[in-house]
Amino acid sequence: MDPKLPVLAAALALFAAPLAQADEALLKKHNCIACHMVDKKAVGPSYKEIAAKYRGQNVAAKLEEKVKKGGKGVWGPVEMPANPAVPDPDIKAMVAWILNLK
């Protein structure tokens, strides 16, 4: 094995960790945590439930639109409010972070 591989892997991990934290920070910044938690159901489904439901599907654009415009009926009777003030790049980052949860 190339002796540089462990060093490269460690460097990649250092760069990826802040990015993951940054996207979770966006969820807090835009108050998504008022209704969602990472691993527990609250008013809405947990982020991990969302990731599991949509794993392997090409649904990022659909979920981004749902965050922006709101929605109802998929997870029960409680409606998710629209979030028109949240910038599109933030929505993309948050949805990508959620969909990558295990």
Buried (B, 14 or more C-beta within 10 A) or exposed (E): EEEEEEEEEEEEEEEEEEEEEEBBBBBEEBEBBEEBBEEEEEEBBBBBBBBEEBEEEEBBEEBBEBBBEEBEEEBEEEEBEEBEEBEEEBBBBBBBBBBEBE
